[in-house]
Amino acid sequence: MSISVEAIYENGVLKPTQALPLMEHEHVRVTVHSTVEARLEAATEAERIVRRSYGLLG
């Protein structure tokens, strides 16, 4: 089973923002993608686009 949920990191613990369909003490594998990092990557891509197109219009 694979699910994707939002979570908040507080006091060293990831806290899901919704209930998870898991049994108590069930082992899981977690992959973390920071939303801050995603926003920075999007901004960087936008900056590259602007730099490539700079000066094309007179």
C-alpha positions as CSV (number, residue, x, y, z in Angstrom):
1,M,0.0,0.0,0.0
2,S,1.2,3.5,-0.8
3,I,-0.3,6.7,0.4
4,S,0.8,10.4,0.4
5,V,-0.1,12.7,3.3
6,E,0.8,16.2,4.5
7,A,2.6,16.3,7.9
8,I,4.0,18.9,10.2
9,Y,7.4,18.5,11.9
10,E,7.2,19.6,15.6
11,N,9.6,18.8,18.4
12,G,11.4,16.2,16.4
13,V,8.3,14.3,15.4
14,L,6.4,14.2,12.1
15,K,2.7,14.7,12.8
16,P,0.3,13.8,9.9
17,T,-2.5,16.3,9.3
18,Q,-5.0,13.5,8.8
19,A,-5.6,10.0,10.2
20,L,-3.6,7.2,8.7
21,P,-5.0,3.7,7.8
22,L,-2.3,1.9,9.8
23,M,-2.3,-0.6,12.6
24,E,-0.7,0.4,15.9
25,H,3.1,-0.3,15.9
26,E,3.0,-1.0,12.1
27,H,6.4,-0.4,10.4
28,V,6.4,1.9,7.4
29,R,8.9,3.5,5.1
30,V,8.9,7.3,5.0
31,T,10.1,9.6,2.2
32,V,10.1,13.3,3.0
33,H,9.7,16.0,0.4
34,S,9.9,19.5,1.9
35,T,7.3,21.9,0.5
36,V,9.8,24.8,1.1
37,E,12.3,23.0,-1.1
38,A,9.7,22.5,-3.8
39,R,8.9,26.2,-3.8
40,L,12.6,27.1,-4.0
41,E,13.1,24.8,-7.0
42,A,10.0,26.3,-8.7
43,A,11.4,29.8,-8.1
44,T,14.8,28.8,-9.5
45,E,13.2,27.3,-12.6
46,A,11.2,30.6,-13.1
47,E,14.5,32.6,-12.8
48,R,16.2,30.4,-15.4
49,I,13.3,31.0,-17.8
50,V,13.4,34.8,-17.3
51,R,17.2,34.9,-17.7
52,R,17.0,32.9,-21.0
53,S,14.3,35.1,-22.4
54,Y,15.7,38.5,-21.2
55,G,16.3,40.9,-24.1
56,L,14.2,38.9,-26.7
57,L,11.6,41.8,-26.8
58,G,12.9,45.2,-27.8
